[in-house]
């Protein structure tokens, strides 16, 4: 079977994002922004992907260091395990193995400067069917898409209209870390946003290499799920491309798709899992009905809660209210929001030789909500009784678990020793 990689089709003509304007009238954008809680200033500028902190670690001497090099090497080559809890050979082995499927996808286009899923769209796995399937209404198709996505393994699914403000002005060519056109196939009208729950028992061990397995597993899961969903749509006769961290910012799209609200820890707070999720996307021309943003009170709780900022070892998270801009090149311009000091944050990651999500672990919304007490807390936190919820969260905070405990519960009598 020929794929579009072998035989590009006319429908795959691409337009550079930087050359296009927003696809919706200003009035409609303003209405959407109000519903989503976005505050966009007149100096708003699309973000260049080359300025994200991970890209800067390869070309910007203000970020690049022996520690950042060792951080990336620890995922690709033999890591340097140590005796500290959560950083043994077994912990690193679990973490690195969790990334394998994601790595197989992201590394296959490296010789063309494409790191699929991170600095470039994921190449389609199947061609578009020559004859389009008969469709129901946009609302019916949206329900079907969500059912298929969840069957493939997505935990939450929302749909938003394409909003080019959130697309990178340029992408990164990973051969030399230069700017390259950020292209999207013509005719795309909607983005399907999927949330993937991270394993709570692993997240509970942050900071540790073991906890990093919860990140890698969901990147591997979402790579497969996004490719499957895009392939399903292409078999229906409509264009669709899978996406992870590439092409566009996932956070504003997830909010527009009704999956949650923006939190002080820079994450989307979902009512189902709090911030304990990863996001993937599928851009498509399939006629769908967009979901509406939801204001549920999670963002309002963050206004008076500083648990994440208090717990951040490098003090990379803000204590005050949302602000516009910032001095870091890794901060998007013209959006009033809470912004992290990315240099401090990633510097701490690099020293750990693993990702850190303490801010996710300590967030009061990081609950499973399968217990009545947690559902009651959420009701209090998102309503007029949020002061009581804050007292409750401070009185009984979530405990950090050790990696040793996790391995013991997993049945390993060696406790993760390596």
FISENU-641432 format. One record per residue (C-alpha): x, y, z; residue number from 0. Coordinates in steps of 0.05 Angstrom, whole numbers, plus 5000, padded with zeros to 4 digits. Example, Ala and Ser with C-alpha at 12.3 -4.5 7.8 and 13.67 -1.06 7.14 Angstrom:
<atoms>
<atom c1="5246" c2="4910" c3="5156" nr="0"/>
<atom c1="5273" c2="4979" c3="5143" nr="1"/>
</atoms>
This chain:
<atoms>
<atom c1="5000" c2="5000" c3="5000" nr="0"/>
<atom c1="5026" c2="5068" c3="4982" nr="1"/>
<atom c1="5025" c2="5122" c3="5035" nr="2"/>
<atom c1="5025" c2="5197" c3="5027" nr="3"/>
<atom c1="5099" c2="5196" c3="5044" nr="4"/>
<atom c1="5110" c2="5157" c3="4979" nr="5"/>
<atom c1="5058" c2="5192" c3="4936" nr="6"/>
<atom c1="5036" c2="5262" c3="4959" nr="7"/>
<atom c1="4964" c2="5279" c3="4940" nr="8"/>
<atom c1="4935" c2="5345" c3="4917" nr="9"/>
<atom c1="4896" c2="5350" c3="4982" nr="10"/>
<atom c1="4962" c2="5350" c3="5019" nr="11"/>
<atom c1="4983" c2="5418" c3="4992" nr="12"/>
<atom c1="5011" c2="5455" c3="5051" nr="13"/>
<atom c1="5009" c2="5527" c3="5073" nr="14"/>
<atom c1="5062" c2="5557" c3="5118" nr="15"/>
<atom c1="5027" c2="5579" c3="5183" nr="16"/>
<atom c1="5067" c2="5644" c3="5187" nr="17"/>
<atom c1="5038" c2="5666" c3="5120" nr="18"/>
<atom c1="4965" c2="5660" c3="5142" nr="19"/>
<atom c1="4921" c2="5701" c3="5187" nr="20"/>
<atom c1="4870" c2="5677" c3="5237" nr="21"/>
<atom c1="4815" c2="5635" c3="5206" nr="22"/>
<atom c1="4760" c2="5669" c3="5246" nr="23"/>
<atom c1="4734" c2="5741" c3="5251" nr="24"/>
<atom c1="4759" c2="5784" c3="5307" nr="25"/>
<atom c1="4691" c2="5787" c3="5341" nr="26"/>
<atom c1="4686" c2="5712" c3="5344" nr="27"/>
<atom c1="4756" c2="5706" c3="5371" nr="28"/>
<atom c1="4740" c2="5756" c3="5426" nr="29"/>
<atom c1="4678" c2="5716" c3="5445" nr="30"/>
<atom c1="4718" c2="5652" c3="5448" nr="31"/>
<atom c1="4773" c2="5685" c3="5489" nr="32"/>
<atom c1="4723" c2="5709" c3="5540" nr="33"/>
<atom c1="4693" c2="5640" c3="5546" nr="34"/>
<atom c1="4761" c2="5608" c3="5553" nr="35"/>
<atom c1="4788" c2="5660" c3="5602" nr="36"/>
<atom c1="4842" c2="5683" c3="5554" nr="37"/>
<atom c1="4869" c2="5754" c3="5561" nr="38"/>
<atom c1="4904" c2="5771" c3="5496" nr="39"/>
<atom c1="4939" c2="5839" c3="5489" nr="40"/>
<atom c1="4952" c2="5881" c3="5427" nr="41"/>
<atom c1="5025" c2="5860" c3="5425" nr="42"/>
<atom c1="5008" c2="5786" c3="5418" nr="43"/>
<atom c1="5059" c2="5749" c3="5376" nr="44"/>
<atom c1="5058" c2="5677" c3="5354" nr="45"/>
<atom c1="5109" c2="5635" c3="5388" nr="46"/>
<atom c1="5170" c2="5610" c3="5350" nr="47"/>
<atom c1="5184" c2="5537" c3="5368" nr="48"/>
<atom c1="5259" c2="5549" c3="5366" nr="49"/>
<atom c1="5250" c2="5589" c3="5430" nr="50"/>
<atom c1="5220" c2="5533" c3="5472" nr="51"/>
<atom c1="5267" c2="5514" c3="5527" nr="52"/>
<atom c1="5282" c2="5444" c3="5500" nr="53"/>
<atom c1="5302" c2="5472" c3="5432" nr="54"/>
<atom c1="5343" c2="5527" c3="5464" nr="55"/>
<atom c1="5383" c2="5474" c3="5502" nr="56"/>
<atom c1="5414" c2="5456" c3="5434" nr="57"/>
<atom c1="5433" c2="5525" c3="5408" nr="58"/>
<atom c1="5427" c2="5578" c3="5463" nr="59"/>
<atom c1="5489" c2="5582" c3="5508" nr="60"/>
<atom c1="5446" c2="5614" c3="5562" nr="61"/>
<atom c1="5411" c2="5546" c3="5569" nr="62"/>
<atom c1="5458" c2="5495" c3="5539" nr="63"/>
<atom c1="5507" c2="5464" c3="5589" nr="64"/>
<atom c1="5542" c2="5400" c3="5608" nr="65"/>
<atom c1="5481" c2="5384" c3="5651" nr="66"/>
<atom c1="5431" c2="5393" c3="5594" nr="67"/>
<atom c1="5474" c2="5350" c3="5549" nr="68"/>
<atom c1="5476" c2="5296" c3="5603" nr="69"/>
<atom c1="5401" c2="5302" c3="5612" nr="70"/>
<atom c1="5386" c2="5286" c3="5539" nr="71"/>
<atom c1="5440" c2="5232" c3="5537" nr="72"/>
<atom c1="5409" c2="5197" c3="5596" nr="73"/>
<atom c1="5348" c2="5181" c3="5553" nr="74"/>
<atom c1="5386" c2="5157" c3="5492" nr="75"/>
<atom c1="5449" c2="5124" c3="5521" nr="76"/>
<atom c1="5466" c2="5089" c3="5585" nr="77"/>
<atom c1="5443" c2="5135" c3="5642" nr="78"/>
<atom c1="5485" c2="5146" c3="5704" nr="79"/>
<atom c1="5444" c2="5112" c3="5759" nr="80"/>
<atom c1="5458" c2="5130" c3="5831" nr="81"/>
<atom c1="5440" c2="5102" c3="5898" nr="82"/>
<atom c1="5387" c2="5155" c3="5913" nr="83"/>
<atom c1="5316" c2="5130" c3="5917" nr="84"/>
<atom c1="5282" c2="5133" c3="5849" nr="85"/>
<atom c1="5347" c2="5140" c3="5809" nr="86"/>
<atom c1="5373" c2="5068" c3="5807" nr="87"/>
<atom c1="5388" c2="5029" c3="5744" nr="88"/>
<atom c1="5319" c2="4996" c3="5749" nr="89"/>
<atom c1="5285" c2="5064" c3="5754" nr="90"/>
<atom c1="5321" c2="5092" c3="5693" nr="91"/>
<atom c1="5309" c2="5027" c3="5655" nr="92"/>
<atom c1="5234" c2="5033" c3="5666" nr="93"/>
<atom c1="5234" c2="5107" c3="5648" nr="94"/>
<atom c1="5273" c2="5098" c3="5584" nr="95"/>
<atom c1="5234" c2="5037" c3="5561" nr="96"/>
<atom c1="5170" c2="5076" c3="5570" nr="97"/>
<atom c1="5192" c2="5125" c3="5516" nr="98"/>
<atom c1="5210" c2="5072" c3="5463" nr="99"/>
<atom c1="5147" c2="5076" c3="5420" nr="100"/>
<atom c1="5148" c2="5152" c3="5421" nr="101"/>
<atom c1="5222" c2="5151" c3="5403" nr="102"/>
<atom c1="5210" c2="5104" c3="5344" nr="103"/>
<atom c1="5161" c2="5154" c3="5315" nr="104"/>
<atom c1="5201" c2="5217" c3="5331" nr="105"/>
<atom c1="5268" c2="5192" c3="5304" nr="106"/>
<atom c1="5248" c2="5163" c3="5237" nr="107"/>
<atom c1="5249" c2="5230" c3="5200" nr="108"/>
<atom c1="5312" c2="5258" c3="5231" nr="109"/>
<atom c1="5352" c2="5255" c3="5167" nr="110"/>
<atom c1="5301" c2="5304" c3="5137" nr="111"/>
<atom c1="5302" c2="5350" c3="5197" nr="112"/>
<atom c1="5235" c2="5323" c3="5222" nr="113"/>
<atom c1="5228" c2="5301" c3="5294" nr="114"/>
<atom c1="5157" c2="5277" c3="5286" nr="115"/>
<atom c1="5110" c2="5291" c3="5344" nr="116"/>
<atom c1="5157" c2="5343" c3="5374" nr="117"/>
<atom c1="5184" c2="5389" c3="5319" nr="118"/>
<atom c1="5142" c2="5365" c3="5261" nr="119"/>
<atom c1="5074" c2="5334" c3="5247" nr="120"/>
<atom c1="5071" c2="5258" c3="5248" nr="121"/>
<atom c1="5073" c2="5232" c3="5177" nr="122"/>
<atom c1="5008" c2="5197" c3="5157" nr="123"/>
<atom c1="5007" c2="5122" c3="5160" nr="124"/>
<atom c1="4954" c2="5111" c3="5106" nr="125"/>
<atom c1="4930" c2="5149" c3="5044" nr="126"/>
<atom c1="4864" c2="5185" c3="5042" nr="127"/>
<atom c1="4808" c2="5141" c3="5015" nr="128"/>
<atom c1="4789" c2="5164" c3="4945" nr="129"/>
<atom c1="4715" c2="5163" c3="4961" nr="130"/>
<atom c1="4689" c2="5197" c3="5023" nr="131"/>
<atom c1="4642" c2="5159" c3="5068" nr="132"/>
<atom c1="4571" c2="5187" c3="5078" nr="133"/>
<atom c1="4568" c2="5229" c3="5140" nr="134"/>
<atom c1="4516" c2="5248" c3="5192" nr="135"/>
<atom c1="4510" c2="5317" c3="5222" nr="136"/>
<atom c1="4571" c2="5351" c3="5251" nr="137"/>
<atom c1="4546" c2="5336" c3="5321" nr="138"/>
<atom c1="4537" c2="5262" c3="5304" nr="139"/>
<atom c1="4606" c2="5257" c3="5273" nr="140"/>
<atom c1="4636" c2="5290" c3="5335" nr="141"/>
<atom c1="4603" c2="5238" c3="5380" nr="142"/>
<atom c1="4629" c2="5183" c3="5336" nr="143"/>
<atom c1="4700" c2="5211" c3="5335" nr="144"/>
<atom c1="4701" c2="5216" c3="5411" nr="145"/>
<atom c1="4676" c2="5144" c3="5417" nr="146"/>
<atom c1="4730" c2="5119" c3="5370" nr="147"/>
<atom c1="4785" c2="5160" c3="5404" nr="148"/>
<atom c1="4765" c2="5133" c3="5472" nr="149"/>
<atom c1="4763" c2="5062" c3="5447" nr="150"/>
<atom c1="4834" c2="5072" c3="5420" nr="151"/>
<atom c1="4854" c2="5093" c3="5490" nr="152"/>
<atom c1="4844" c2="5168" c3="5499" nr="153"/>
<atom c1="4817" c2="5187" c3="5568" nr="154"/>
<atom c1="4786" c2="5254" c3="5550" nr="155"/>
<atom c1="4768" c2="5282" c3="5481" nr="156"/>
<atom c1="4748" c2="5352" c3="5460" nr="157"/>
<atom c1="4742" c2="5388" c3="5394" nr="158"/>
<atom c1="4761" c2="5460" c3="5375" nr="159"/>
<atom c1="4761" c2="5500" c3="5312" nr="160"/>
<atom c1="4830" c2="5514" c3="5282" nr="161"/>
<atom c1="4858" c2="5577" c3="5315" nr="162"/>
<atom c1="4923" c2="5595" c3="5281" nr="163"/>
<atom c1="4945" c2="5640" c3="5338" nr="164"/>
<atom c1="4967" c2="5578" c3="5376" nr="165"/>
<atom c1="5007" c2="5549" c3="5318" nr="166"/>
<atom c1="5082" c2="5560" c3="5319" nr="167"/>
<atom c1="5104" c2="5616" c3="5274" nr="168"/>
<atom c1="5160" c2="5570" c3="5251" nr="169"/>
<atom c1="5181" c2="5500" c3="5269" nr="170"/>
<atom c1="5251" c2="5473" c3="5282" nr="171"/>
<atom c1="5294" c2="5435" c3="5233" nr="172"/>
<atom c1="5330" c2="5387" c3="5280" nr="173"/>
<atom c1="5390" c2="5377" c3="5233" nr="174"/>
<atom c1="5418" c2="5445" c3="5251" nr="175"/>
<atom c1="5365" c2="5475" c3="5297" nr="176"/>
<atom c1="5346" c2="5528" c3="5247" nr="177"/>
<atom c1="5277" c2="5556" c3="5233" nr="178"/>
<atom c1="5234" c2="5520" c3="5181" nr="179"/>
<atom c1="5164" c2="5533" c3="5155" nr="180"/>
<atom c1="5110" c2="5506" c3="5201" nr="181"/>
<atom c1="5062" c2="5477" c3="5151" nr="182"/>
<atom c1="4991" c2="5449" c3="5157" nr="183"/>
<atom c1="4954" c2="5415" c3="5100" nr="184"/>
<atom c1="4902" c2="5460" c3="5067" nr="185"/>
<atom c1="4829" c2="5449" c3="5085" nr="186"/>
<atom c1="4838" c2="5434" c3="5159" nr="187"/>
<atom c1="4780" c2="5462" c3="5199" nr="188"/>
<atom c1="4782" c2="5428" c3="5268" nr="189"/>
<atom c1="4831" c2="5399" c3="5318" nr="190"/>
<atom c1="4813" c2="5339" c3="5361" nr="191"/>
<atom c1="4847" c2="5345" c3="5428" nr="192"/>
<atom c1="4858" c2="5283" c3="5470" nr="193"/>
<atom c1="4880" c2="5279" c3="5543" nr="194"/>
<atom c1="4918" c2="5218" c3="5568" nr="195"/>
<atom c1="4918" c2="5205" c3="5643" nr="196"/>
<atom c1="4986" c2="5194" c3="5675" nr="197"/>
<atom c1="4993" c2="5137" c3="5725" nr="198"/>
<atom c1="4977" c2="5168" c3="5794" nr="199"/>
<atom c1="5020" c2="5119" c3="5833" nr="200"/>
<atom c1="5081" c2="5138" c3="5791" nr="201"/>
<atom c1="5067" c2="5213" c3="5793" nr="202"/>
<atom c1="5065" c2="5206" c3="5869" nr="203"/>
<atom c1="5140" c2="5191" c3="5868" nr="204"/>
<atom c1="5162" c2="5256" c3="5834" nr="205"/>
<atom c1="5218" c2="5277" c3="5832" nr="206"/>
<atom c1="5248" c2="5211" c3="5809" nr="207"/>
<atom c1="5268" c2="5175" c3="5745" nr="208"/>
<atom c1="5214" c2="5125" c3="5763" nr="209"/>
<atom c1="5161" c2="5180" c3="5759" nr="210"/>
<atom c1="5189" c2="5198" c3="5691" nr="211"/>
<atom c1="5160" c2="5132" c3="5666" nr="212"/>
<atom c1="5090" c2="5161" c3="5674" nr="213"/>
<atom c1="5110" c2="5215" c3="5624" nr="214"/>
<atom c1="5143" c2="5168" c3="5574" nr="215"/>
<atom c1="5086" c2="5118" c3="5576" nr="216"/>
<atom c1="5034" c2="5171" c3="5558" nr="217"/>
<atom c1="5077" c2="5199" c3="5501" nr="218"/>
<atom c1="5083" c2="5129" c3="5474" nr="219"/>
<atom c1="5009" c2="5117" c3="5483" nr="220"/>
<atom c1="4988" c2="5183" c3="5452" nr="221"/>
<atom c1="5033" c2="5172" c3="5392" nr="222"/>
<atom c1="4997" c2="5107" c3="5377" nr="223"/>
<atom c1="4928" c2="5134" c3="5392" nr="224"/>
<atom c1="4936" c2="5198" c3="5351" nr="225"/>
<atom c1="4963" c2="5158" c3="5291" nr="226"/>
<atom c1="4905" c2="5109" c3="5297" nr="227"/>
<atom c1="4852" c2="5165" c3="5300" nr="228"/>
<atom c1="4883" c2="5202" c3="5241" nr="229"/>
<atom c1="4884" c2="5138" c3="5202" nr="230"/>
<atom c1="4811" c2="5124" c3="5217" nr="231"/>
<atom c1="4791" c2="5193" c3="5190" nr="232"/>
<atom c1="4834" c2="5184" c3="5128" nr="233"/>
<atom c1="4800" c2="5118" c3="5115" nr="234"/>
<atom c1="4734" c2="5157" c3="5116" nr="235"/>
<atom c1="4761" c2="5199" c3="5059" nr="236"/>
<atom c1="4780" c2="5262" c3="5098" nr="237"/>
<atom c1="4848" c2="5291" c3="5113" nr="238"/>
<atom c1="4876" c2="5283" c3="5182" nr="239"/>
<atom c1="4946" c2="5288" c3="5212" nr="240"/>
<atom c1="4969" c2="5266" c3="5281" nr="241"/>
<atom c1="5006" c2="5314" c3="5327" nr="242"/>
<atom c1="5036" c2="5313" c3="5397" nr="243"/>
<atom c1="5079" c2="5372" c3="5420" nr="244"/>
<atom c1="5092" c2="5395" c3="5349" nr="245"/>
<atom c1="5057" c2="5447" c3="5305" nr="246"/>
<atom c1="5014" c2="5482" c3="5357" nr="247"/>
<atom c1="5009" c2="5495" c3="5432" nr="248"/>
<atom c1="4967" c2="5441" c3="5465" nr="249"/>
<atom c1="4947" c2="5481" c3="5527" nr="250"/>
<atom c1="4904" c2="5535" c3="5495" nr="251"/>
<atom c1="4874" c2="5484" c3="5447" nr="252"/>
<atom c1="4855" c2="5438" c3="5505" nr="253"/>
<atom c1="4822" c2="5496" c3="5540" nr="254"/>
<atom c1="4784" c2="5517" c3="5478" nr="255"/>
<atom c1="4762" c2="5444" c3="5469" nr="256"/>
<atom c1="4730" c2="5446" c3="5538" nr="257"/>
<atom c1="4778" c2="5398" c3="5572" nr="258"/>
<atom c1="4798" c2="5443" c3="5630" nr="259"/>
<atom c1="4825" c2="5510" c3="5655" nr="260"/>
<atom c1="4894" c2="5541" c3="5660" nr="261"/>
<atom c1="4930" c2="5533" c3="5727" nr="262"/>
<atom c1="4985" c2="5569" c3="5764" nr="263"/>
<atom c1="5031" c2="5509" c3="5749" nr="264"/>
<atom c1="5025" c2="5524" c3="5674" nr="265"/>
<atom c1="4983" c2="5462" c3="5663" nr="266"/>
<atom c1="4912" c2="5449" c3="5642" nr="267"/>
<atom c1="4871" c2="5430" c3="5704" nr="268"/>
<atom c1="4819" c2="5379" c3="5683" nr="269"/>
<atom c1="4759" c2="5364" c3="5728" nr="270"/>
<atom c1="4771" c2="5290" c3="5720" nr="271"/>
<atom c1="4846" c2="5284" c3="5734" nr="272"/>
<atom c1="4870" c2="5353" c3="5753" nr="273"/>
<atom c1="4937" c2="5368" c3="5718" nr="274"/>
<atom c1="4957" c2="5294" c3="5713" nr="275"/>
<atom c1="4949" c2="5288" c3="5638" nr="276"/>
<atom c1="4987" c2="5294" c3="5572" nr="277"/>
<atom c1="4955" c2="5320" c3="5508" nr="278"/>
<atom c1="4956" c2="5299" c3="5435" nr="279"/>
<atom c1="4921" c2="5328" c3="5375" nr="280"/>
<atom c1="4893" c2="5309" c3="5307" nr="281"/>
<atom c1="4882" c2="5363" c3="5256" nr="282"/>
<atom c1="4827" c2="5346" c3="5206" nr="283"/>
<atom c1="4782" c2="5369" c3="5150" nr="284"/>
<atom c1="4726" c2="5324" c3="5175" nr="285"/>
<atom c1="4664" c2="5367" c3="5189" nr="286"/>
<atom c1="4656" c2="5368" c3="5264" nr="287"/>
<atom c1="4620" c2="5409" c3="5318" nr="288"/>
<atom c1="4668" c2="5446" c3="5364" nr="289"/>
<atom c1="4660" c2="5441" c3="5439" nr="290"/>
<atom c1="4655" c2="5503" c3="5483" nr="291"/>
<atom c1="4706" c2="5523" c3="5536" nr="292"/>
<atom c1="4684" c2="5510" c3="5607" nr="293"/>
<atom c1="4695" c2="5556" c3="5667" nr="294"/>
<atom c1="4689" c2="5508" c3="5725" nr="295"/>
<atom c1="4724" c2="5545" c3="5781" nr="296"/>
<atom c1="4791" c2="5509" c3="5778" nr="297"/>
<atom c1="4828" c2="5572" c3="5754" nr="298"/>
<atom c1="4794" c2="5613" c3="5808" nr="299"/>
<atom c1="4820" c2="5565" c3="5861" nr="300"/>
<atom c1="4891" c2="5577" c3="5835" nr="301"/>
<atom c1="4884" c2="5652" c3="5848" nr="302"/>
<atom c1="4892" c2="5640" c3="5923" nr="303"/>
<atom c1="4931" c2="5575" c3="5923" nr="304"/>
<atom c1="5007" c2="5574" c3="5917" nr="305"/>
<atom c1="5020" c2="5501" c3="5934" nr="306"/>
<atom c1="5058" c2="5489" c3="5868" nr="307"/>
<atom c1="5100" c2="5552" c3="5875" nr="308"/>
<atom c1="5115" c2="5537" c3="5948" nr="309"/>
<atom c1="5138" c2="5466" c3="5930" nr="310"/>
<atom c1="5181" c2="5483" c3="5869" nr="311"/>
<atom c1="5255" c2="5472" c3="5888" nr="312"/>
<atom c1="5284" c2="5522" c3="5838" nr="313"/>
<atom c1="5229" c2="5573" c3="5852" nr="314"/>
<atom c1="5209" c2="5574" c3="5779" nr="315"/>
<atom c1="5134" c2="5586" c3="5789" nr="316"/>
<atom c1="5100" c2="5653" c3="5803" nr="317"/>
<atom c1="5068" c2="5671" c3="5870" nr="318"/>
<atom c1="5028" c2="5732" c3="5846" nr="319"/>
<atom c1="4972" c2="5741" c3="5797" nr="320"/>
<atom c1="4974" c2="5729" c3="5722" nr="321"/>
<atom c1="5019" c2="5777" c3="5684" nr="322"/>
<atom c1="5033" c2="5792" c3="5611" nr="323"/>
<atom c1="5099" c2="5774" c3="5579" nr="324"/>
<atom c1="5164" c2="5764" c3="5617" nr="325"/>
<atom c1="5238" c2="5769" c3="5600" nr="326"/>
<atom c1="5247" c2="5697" c3="5578" nr="327"/>
<atom c1="5248" c2="5682" c3="5503" nr="328"/>
<atom c1="5210" c2="5618" c3="5522" nr="329"/>
<atom c1="5149" c2="5658" c3="5543" nr="330"/>
<atom c1="5095" c2="5674" c3="5492" nr="331"/>
<atom c1="5084" c2="5749" c3="5483" nr="332"/>
<atom c1="5019" c2="5786" c3="5492" nr="333"/>
<atom c1="4982" c2="5736" c3="5536" nr="334"/>
<atom c1="4965" c2="5753" c3="5608" nr="335"/>
<atom c1="4976" c2="5688" c3="5647" nr="336"/>
<atom c1="5019" c2="5654" c3="5698" nr="337"/>
<atom c1="5087" c2="5641" c3="5667" nr="338"/>
<atom c1="5143" c2="5598" c3="5694" nr="339"/>
<atom c1="5217" c2="5616" c3="5694" nr="340"/>
<atom c1="5233" c2="5562" c3="5642" nr="341"/>
<atom c1="5308" c2="5570" c3="5651" nr="342"/>
<atom c1="5304" c2="5554" c3="5725" nr="343"/>
<atom c1="5255" c2="5497" c3="5714" nr="344"/>
<atom c1="5294" c2="5462" c3="5660" nr="345"/>
<atom c1="5360" c2="5475" c3="5696" nr="346"/>
<atom c1="5332" c2="5434" c3="5754" nr="347"/>
<atom c1="5310" c2="5379" c3="5706" nr="348"/>
<atom c1="5380" c2="5376" c3="5677" nr="349"/>
<atom c1="5412" c2="5368" c3="5745" nr="350"/>
<atom c1="5363" c2="5313" c3="5763" nr="351"/>
<atom c1="5376" c2="5278" c3="5696" nr="352"/>
<atom c1="5301" c2="5268" c3="5693" nr="353"/>
<atom c1="5237" c2="5309" c3="5686" nr="354"/>
<atom c1="5206" c2="5341" c3="5747" nr="355"/>
<atom c1="5132" c2="5348" c3="5760" nr="356"/>
<atom c1="5129" c2="5364" c3="5834" nr="357"/>
<atom c1="5080" c2="5419" c3="5816" nr="358"/>
<atom c1="5034" c2="5366" c3="5786" nr="359"/>
<atom c1="5042" c2="5320" c3="5846" nr="360"/>
<atom c1="5026" c2="5372" c3="5899" nr="361"/>
<atom c1="4968" c2="5405" c3="5862" nr="362"/>
<atom c1="4905" c2="5396" c3="5904" nr="363"/>
<atom c1="4867" c2="5378" c3="5841" nr="364"/>
<atom c1="4913" c2="5318" c3="5830" nr="365"/>
<atom c1="4862" c2="5267" c3="5853" nr="366"/>
<atom c1="4829" c2="5206" c3="5822" nr="367"/>
<atom c1="4758" c2="5226" c3="5842" nr="368"/>
<atom c1="4736" c2="5154" c3="5849" nr="369"/>
<atom c1="4726" c2="5168" c3="5924" nr="370"/>
<atom c1="4667" c2="5207" c3="5951" nr="371"/>
<atom c1="4713" c2="5250" c3="5994" nr="372"/>
<atom c1="4753" c2="5273" c3="5932" nr="373"/>
<atom c1="4689" c2="5289" c3="5894" nr="374"/>
<atom c1="4664" c2="5328" c3="5954" nr="375"/>
<atom c1="4730" c2="5366" c3="5958" nr="376"/>
<atom c1="4725" c2="5384" c3="5884" nr="377"/>
<atom c1="4654" c2="5411" c3="5894" nr="378"/>
<atom c1="4678" c2="5454" c3="5951" nr="379"/>
<atom c1="4741" c2="5478" c3="5914" nr="380"/>
<atom c1="4703" c2="5500" c3="5852" nr="381"/>
<atom c1="4647" c2="5536" c3="5888" nr="382"/>
<atom c1="4633" c2="5586" c3="5943" nr="383"/>
<atom c1="4666" c2="5541" c3="5996" nr="384"/>
<atom c1="4735" c2="5541" c3="5965" nr="385"/>
<atom c1="4765" c2="5571" c3="6029" nr="386"/>
<atom c1="4742" c2="5507" c3="6065" nr="387"/>
<atom c1="4773" c2="5466" c3="6009" nr="388"/>
<atom c1="4839" c2="5502" c3="6017" nr="389"/>
<atom c1="4838" c2="5487" c3="6092" nr="390"/>
<atom c1="4823" c2="5415" c3="6076" nr="391"/>
<atom c1="4879" c2="5409" c3="6025" nr="392"/>
<atom c1="4929" c2="5441" c3="6073" nr="393"/>
<atom c1="4907" c2="5398" c3="6131" nr="394"/>
<atom c1="4910" c2="5333" c3="6092" nr="395"/>
<atom c1="4958" c2="5342" c3="6033" nr="396"/>
<atom c1="4975" c2="5286" c3="5986" nr="397"/>
<atom c1="5036" c2="5247" c3="6009" nr="398"/>
<atom c1="5097" c2="5235" c3="5966" nr="399"/>
<atom c1="5112" c2="5161" c3="5957" nr="400"/>
<atom c1="5181" c2="5133" c3="5950" nr="401"/>
<atom c1="5203" c2="5093" c3="5889" nr="402"/>
<atom c1="5223" c2="5038" c3="5937" nr="403"/>
<atom c1="5151" c2="5033" c3="5960" nr="404"/>
<atom c1="5127" c2="5029" c3="5889" nr="405"/>
<atom c1="5174" c2="4972" c3="5871" nr="406"/>
<atom c1="5154" c2="4935" c3="5934" nr="407"/>
<atom c1="5080" c2="4942" c3="5917" nr="408"/>
<atom c1="5097" c2="4919" c3="5846" nr="409"/>
<atom c1="5123" c2="4854" c3="5876" nr="410"/>
<atom c1="5198" c2="4867" c3="5868" nr="411"/>
<atom c1="5231" c2="4843" c3="5932" nr="412"/>
<atom c1="5295" c2="4880" c3="5912" nr="413"/>
<atom c1="5259" c2="4947" c3="5918" nr="414"/>
<atom c1="5285" c2="4974" c3="5853" nr="415"/>
<atom c1="5357" c2="4964" c3="5871" nr="416"/>
<atom c1="5406" c2="4966" c3="5815" nr="417"/>
</atoms>
